[in-house]
Amino acid sequence: MEATDKDYLAIRSVIEGQLQAFQQDDAQAAFSFASLAIKEQFKTAENFMRMVSISYPAVYRPRSVFFEQITTIQDNITQPVLLLSPEGVPLRALYFMEKQPDDTWRINGCILVSVDAETT
């Protein structure tokens, strides 16, 4: 699947909205950006928020956020985002995005990977 410029903007907006909801401890808003599969997995916004706060502190309370170029990983539109964790550790969040039947985008998963130090 090819993403358009409009898709890029929509995807970024969805992720930014969820990150803002985490900052405000707004579980309902954060959960609203998740795909149906994620909603079915966690059942409630509170369960989802608890999981993110415990397992993904860099996503829950990032010190900084930098959006990289969208890519495709295993046929999934993926938005890499560089995050600085609360402890100052750089991490890359890979957001797997899912286009809905109404053409909106939802987050269908996120994994964190370490960022290797780059040497010049």
Long-range contacts (C-beta under 8 A, 24 or more apart in sequence): 1-72, 1-75, 1-77, 1-99, 3-70, 3-77, 7-70, 7-77, 7-99, 7-105, 8-70, 10-104, 10-105, 11-70, 11-77, 11-79, 11-95, 11-97, 11-105, 12-67, 12-79, 14-97, 14-104, 14-105, 14-106, 14-107, 15-67, 15-79, 15-81, 15-95, 15-107, 16-65, 18-107, 19-59, 19-62, 19-65, 22-49, 22-52, 22-53, 22-59, 22-60, 22-61, 23-61, 25-49, 33-106, 33-107, 34-106, 34-107, 34-108, 35-98, 35-100, 35-106, 35-107, 35-108, 35-109, 36-106, 37-98, 37-108, 38-106, 38-107, 38-108, 38-109, 56-93, 56-110, 56-112, 57-85, 57-86, 58-83, 58-84, 58-85, 58-86, 58-89, 58-91, 58-93, 58-112, 59-83, 59-93, 59-110, 59-112, 61-86, 62-86, 63-88, 68-92, 76-108, 82-115, 83-112, 90-115, 91-115
